[in-house]
Amino acid sequence: GSLKDNYPLPMMDQVLQVVTGSEMLSMLDGFSGYNQVEVNTVDQHKTTFTTPWGTFAYKRMPFGLINVGATFQRAMDLAF
């Protein structure tokens, strides 16, 4: 199994405190954001799954893995 990444997710009051008083505010739709983050090639084997049509591995970060929330938040913090 993977070790849990305890990267902190922001609390709503922290987010609101940062944007309060801003002249402009932009929203980012992160609905498919996870699918934009690449899975490191050496870690892709950890995401394998088998179907009747073969065995596959994710090249982009899927929902449901233990650390995707922390990984995505870290990427957003670096981007903004």
FIMARSE-625426 format. One record per residue (C-alpha): residue number from 1; residue in one letter; x, y, z. Coordinates in steps of 0.2 Angstrom, whole numbers, always signed. Example, Ala and Ser with C-alpha at 12.3 -4.5 7.8 and 13.67 -1.06 7.14 Angstrom:
BEGIN
1; a; +62; -22; +39
2; s; +68; -5; +36
END
This chain:
BEGIN
1; g; +0; +0; +0
2; s; +4; +18; -1
3; l; +9; +30; +13
4; k; -4; +43; +16
5; d; +2; +60; +10
6; n; -4; +73; +23
7; y; -3; +88; +12
8; p; -15; +100; +20
9; l; -31; +104; +10
10; p; -37; +122; +13
11; m; -52; +126; +24
12; m; -66; +136; +16
13; d; -63; +150; +29
14; q; -45; +151; +24
15; v; -50; +152; +5
16; l; -63; +166; +9
17; q; -51; +176; +19
18; v; -38; +176; +5
19; v; -51; +182; -8
20; t; -61; +194; +3
21; g; -58; +212; -4
22; s; -51; +206; -21
23; e; -56; +217; -36
24; m; -57; +202; -47
25; l; -61; +184; -44
26; s; -59; +169; -56
27; m; -66; +152; -54
28; l; -57; +137; -61
29; d; -67; +121; -65
30; g; -57; +107; -58
31; f; -69; +94; -62
32; s; -57; +85; -74
33; g; -42; +92; -66
34; y; -36; +76; -59
35; n; -35; +69; -77
36; q; -23; +82; -81
37; v; -9; +77; -69
38; e; +2; +63; -76
39; v; +6; +48; -66
40; n; +25; +45; -66
41; t; +30; +31; -78
42; v; +39; +21; -64
43; d; +22; +22; -54
44; q; +10; +17; -68
45; h; +11; -1; -63
46; k; +3; +3; -47
47; t; -13; +9; -55
48; t; -16; -7; -66
49; f; -33; -15; -67
50; t; -39; -30; -77
51; t; -55; -31; -88
52; p; -61; -44; -100
53; w; -52; -35; -114
54; g; -35; -34; -105
55; t; -24; -27; -92
56; f; -22; -8; -92
57; a; -13; +6; -82
58; y; -17; +24; -80
59; k; -6; +37; -88
60; r; -16; +51; -79
61; m; -21; +52; -61
62; p; -38; +44; -58
63; f; -50; +47; -45
64; g; -50; +36; -30
65; l; -32; +33; -26
66; i; -26; +37; -8
67; n; -16; +52; -12
68; v; -24; +60; -27
69; g; -32; +74; -17
70; a; -16; +79; -9
71; t; -7; +78; -26
72; f; -19; +88; -35
73; q; -19; +102; -21
74; r; +0; +103; -21
75; a; -1; +105; -40
76; m; -14; +119; -38
77; d; -4; +128; -25
78; l; +11; +127; -37
79; a; +1; +134; -51
80; f; -7; +148; -41
END
